[in-house]
């Protein structure tokens, strides 16, 4: 089994457990359920867009720890200052820290 297959298998188990803990009804009733999603397509096609999608992750399954000292706030604020079109913030604990 390669790393992608391991990540998928782990995530399927994790999602199944979360589905036991939080009902669909509760998710639908949450404040964020009805918010308008942010469009990646619009951000990339916006006039003067840099076209850059910046990523924040603490570690990589293939490379290990990248930077344990960086904070998500500092890094993402830096991305905003650099005028990136969008940000990807990986929140998976097991594989991306």
C-alpha positions, 0 to 999 in steps of 0.5 A: 500500500502506497502513502496515498492509499494509507492516507485514504484508508485512515481518512475513511476510518476517521470520517466514519468515526466522526459520522458516529459522533456528529449527526447530519442534522447537527451539521445542517443546523450549524452556523457555517452550513448556510454560509456562502462558499468562497470560490477558488475559481473566482479568486484565480480568475480575478483581475490582477490575480497572482494565480498562486495557491499557497499551502500551509502544512506542518509536515509532509508524509514523504518529507516529514516535519517541514517547520514545527515553529511556524504558526498558521497565523504568521504564515497565512498573514504572510501569504495575504501580504504577498497577495496570493490568490488562495490558500490551502491549509492542511488540517489533517493531524496524522499526515500533515501535522 
